[in-house]
Amino acid sequence: MNDVLRLQGIGKTYNPGTPAAVPVLSDLDLSIGRGEVVALVAPSGAGKSTLLHIAGLLDTPDEGQVVLQGRDLTGASDRLRTQARRRELGFVYQFHHLLPEFSALENVVLPQLANGTPAGAARTRARSLLARVGLTEREAHRPAAMSGGEQQRVAFCRALANAPALMLADEPTGNLDPGTADQVFDLLMNVVRETGLSALIATHNMELAGRMDRVVRLG
């Protein structure tokens, strides 16, 4: 099995069985290979965020299977789904969602501590990740003292903190100016390629999408 993620026959409807029912996804198949970086392109309302939430075990489909690392987690318990999210998935959003009261280093350490990593090892890995994206001299700064591009680079490091198999990113450069977005995307791709990480990245930027291995379109 070479797929990190396989979605098969996914269907999702909000408010099913009511006049307000909204079908979002129907019989959708998607697979992400190991080391593959896939762009997800969709107009607003086509189900992009729903798909990412289902892939990230944050939501459940009405139909179909979600197989992560060869395990069918479609009907798994909340405990197992939480464990899989912590250990096998990394998330990056349009807005960084860093914890404002903590430094860049601490923001990358915390998810490791939640996953049971000893504090010393967590700090060592956090420093290594921040160095990879050029933030060694900013590790003691809180988010408010950092630029938008720096904040998003910290968010990437946080997503990679527990060495996931798959990163899910929702418009990760959408809140940045074009020049900064390009720089941050280059850093992201370099780290992804160096680590052999798989990624599903939603974007409206077709130039960035074209630099990934494959483009999947919804709607």
C-alpha positions as CSV (number, residue, x, y, z in Angstrom):
1,M,0.0,0.0,0.0
2,N,1.7,3.2,-1.2
3,D,-1.1,5.6,-0.4
4,V,-0.8,7.6,2.8
5,L,-4.5,8.7,2.4
6,R,-7.3,7.1,0.5
7,L,-10.8,8.5,0.4
8,Q,-13.3,6.2,-1.4
9,G,-16.9,6.9,-2.3
10,I,-17.1,9.9,0.1
11,G,-20.5,11.5,0.4
12,K,-21.5,14.4,2.7
13,T,-24.8,16.3,3.1
14,Y,-25.5,18.9,5.7
15,N,-29.0,18.9,7.3
16,P,-29.9,15.6,5.6
17,G,-33.6,14.7,5.4
18,T,-34.8,18.3,5.8
19,P,-35.8,21.0,3.4
20,A,-32.5,22.7,4.2
21,A,-30.4,19.7,3.1
22,V,-27.2,20.8,1.4
23,P,-25.3,18.0,-0.6
24,V,-21.6,18.9,-0.5
25,L,-19.7,15.9,-1.7
26,S,-20.9,12.8,-3.6
27,D,-19.1,9.6,-4.5
28,L,-15.7,11.3,-4.2
29,D,-12.5,9.3,-4.6
30,L,-9.0,10.7,-3.8
31,S,-5.7,9.1,-2.9
32,I,-2.4,10.7,-1.9
33,G,0.8,8.7,-2.5
34,R,3.8,8.7,-0.2
35,G,5.9,11.8,-0.8
36,E,3.2,13.3,-3.2
37,V,2.2,16.9,-3.0
38,V,-1.4,17.5,-4.3
39,A,-3.1,20.8,-5.0
40,L,-6.8,21.0,-4.2
41,V,-8.5,23.7,-6.3
42,A,-12.2,24.5,-5.9
43,P,-14.6,27.4,-6.1
44,S,-16.3,28.7,-3.0
45,G,-19.0,26.3,-1.8
46,A,-17.7,23.3,-3.7
47,G,-16.8,21.4,-0.6
48,K,-13.0,22.1,-0.2
49,S,-13.1,22.7,3.5
50,T,-15.4,19.8,4.1
51,L,-13.1,17.5,2.2
52,L,-10.1,18.7,4.2
53,H,-12.0,18.2,7.5
54,I,-13.0,14.6,6.5
55,A,-9.4,13.8,5.4
56,G,-8.1,15.3,8.6
57,L,-10.5,13.2,10.8
58,L,-12.2,16.4,12.0
59,D,-15.5,15.4,10.4
60,T,-17.1,12.1,9.3
61,P,-18.6,11.3,5.9
62,D,-22.2,10.1,5.5
63,E,-20.9,7.5,3.0
64,G,-17.6,6.1,2.0
65,Q,-14.3,5.2,3.7
66,V,-11.3,7.2,5.1
67,V,-8.2,5.1,5.1
68,L,-5.0,6.7,6.6
69,Q,-1.7,4.8,6.6
70,G,-3.6,1.6,5.6
71,R,-6.1,1.9,8.5
72,D,-9.8,2.4,7.9
73,L,-10.7,5.2,10.4
74,T,-14.1,6.0,9.1
75,G,-16.0,4.7,12.1
76,A,-13.1,4.9,14.6
77,S,-13.7,6.2,18.1
78,D,-13.0,9.8,19.1
79,R,-9.9,8.5,21.0
80,L,-8.4,6.7,18.0
81,R,-9.2,9.6,15.7
82,T,-7.5,12.1,18.1
83,Q,-4.4,9.8,18.3
84,A,-4.2,9.6,14.5
85,R,-4.5,13.4,14.2
86,R,-1.7,14.0,16.6
87,R,0.7,11.4,15.3
88,E,0.0,11.2,11.6
89,L,-1.5,14.5,10.5
90,G,-0.3,18.1,10.4
91,F,-2.6,21.0,9.8
92,V,-1.9,24.5,8.4
93,Y,-4.5,27.1,7.8
94,Q,-4.8,30.5,6.1
95,F,-4.5,32.2,9.4
96,H,-1.6,30.9,11.6
97,H,-3.6,30.3,14.8
98,L,-0.5,30.5,16.9
99,L,-1.0,30.8,20.7
100,P,-0.2,34.5,21.3
101,E,1.1,34.1,24.8
102,F,3.8,31.7,23.8
103,S,7.0,32.1,21.8
104,A,7.7,30.7,18.4
105,L,9.7,27.9,20.0
106,E,7.0,27.1,22.5
107,N,4.3,27.0,19.8
108,V,6.3,24.2,18.1
109,V,7.1,22.4,21.4
110,L,3.6,22.2,22.7
111,P,2.1,19.8,20.2
112,Q,5.0,17.5,20.9
113,L,4.4,17.5,24.6
114,A,0.7,16.7,24.0
115,N,1.9,13.7,22.0
116,G,4.1,12.5,24.9
117,T,7.5,13.7,23.6
118,P,10.0,14.5,26.5
119,A,10.5,18.2,26.9
120,G,14.2,18.2,26.0
121,A,13.6,16.2,22.8
122,A,10.7,18.5,21.9
123,R,12.8,21.6,22.2
124,T,15.6,20.1,20.1
125,R,13.2,19.2,17.3
126,A,11.5,22.6,17.5
127,R,14.8,24.4,17.2
128,S,15.8,22.2,14.2
129,L,12.5,22.9,12.4
130,L,12.7,26.7,13.0
131,A,16.3,26.7,11.8
132,R,15.1,25.0,8.6
133,V,12.8,27.9,7.8
134,G,15.3,30.6,8.8
135,L,13.8,31.5,12.2
136,T,16.6,30.6,14.6
137,E,16.9,34.3,15.7
138,R,13.2,34.6,16.1
139,E,12.5,31.6,18.3
140,A,12.0,33.6,21.5
141,H,9.6,36.1,19.9
142,R,5.8,35.9,20.4
143,P,3.6,36.0,17.3
144,A,2.7,39.6,17.7
145,A,6.3,40.6,17.3
146,M,6.7,38.6,14.0
147,S,5.7,39.4,10.4
148,G,2.9,37.5,8.7
149,G,5.3,35.4,6.7
150,E,7.3,34.6,9.9
151,Q,4.1,33.6,11.7
152,Q,3.1,31.3,8.9
153,R,6.5,29.7,8.9
154,V,6.1,28.9,12.6
155,A,2.7,27.4,11.8
156,F,4.4,25.1,9.2
157,C,6.9,24.0,11.9
158,R,4.1,23.4,14.3
159,A,2.4,21.2,11.7
160,L,5.6,19.2,11.2
161,A,6.4,19.0,14.9
162,N,5.2,15.4,15.4
163,A,6.7,14.2,12.1
164,P,3.3,13.4,10.4
165,A,2.9,11.3,7.3
166,L,0.5,13.8,5.8
167,M,0.1,17.6,5.9
168,L,-3.3,19.2,5.2
169,A,-3.1,22.9,4.3
170,D,-6.1,25.2,3.6
171,E,-4.9,28.3,1.7
172,P,-1.7,28.4,3.6
173,T,-0.4,31.5,1.8
174,G,-3.8,33.1,1.2
175,N,-3.3,35.8,3.9
176,L,0.1,36.9,2.6
177,D,1.1,39.4,0.0
178,P,2.2,37.8,-3.3
179,G,6.0,38.2,-2.7
180,T,5.8,36.8,0.8
181,A,3.5,34.1,-0.3
182,D,6.0,32.9,-2.9
183,Q,8.8,32.9,-0.4
184,V,6.8,31.0,2.2
185,F,5.6,28.5,-0.4
186,D,9.1,27.8,-1.5
187,L,10.2,27.2,2.0
188,L,7.2,24.9,2.6
189,M,8.0,22.9,-0.6
190,N,11.7,22.6,0.3
191,V,10.9,21.2,3.8
192,V,8.2,18.8,2.4
193,R,10.6,17.5,-0.3
194,E,13.5,17.1,2.2
195,T,11.3,15.1,4.7
196,G,9.4,13.0,2.1
197,L,6.1,14.3,3.5
198,S,2.9,13.9,1.7
199,A,0.6,17.0,1.4
200,L,-2.8,18.0,0.3
201,I,-2.8,21.8,-0.2
202,A,-5.9,23.8,-1.0
203,T,-5.2,27.0,-2.9
204,H,-6.8,29.5,-5.3
205,N,-3.4,30.3,-6.7
206,M,-3.0,28.4,-9.9
207,E,0.7,29.3,-10.3
208,L,1.4,27.7,-6.9
209,A,-0.9,24.8,-7.8
210,G,1.1,24.2,-11.0
211,R,4.3,23.7,-8.9
212,M,2.8,20.7,-7.1
213,D,2.8,17.1,-8.3
214,R,-0.9,16.9,-9.2
215,V,-3.9,19.2,-9.3
216,V,-7.3,17.9,-8.1
217,R,-10.4,20.0,-8.9
218,L,-13.7,20.1,-7.1
219,G,-16.9,21.5,-8.6
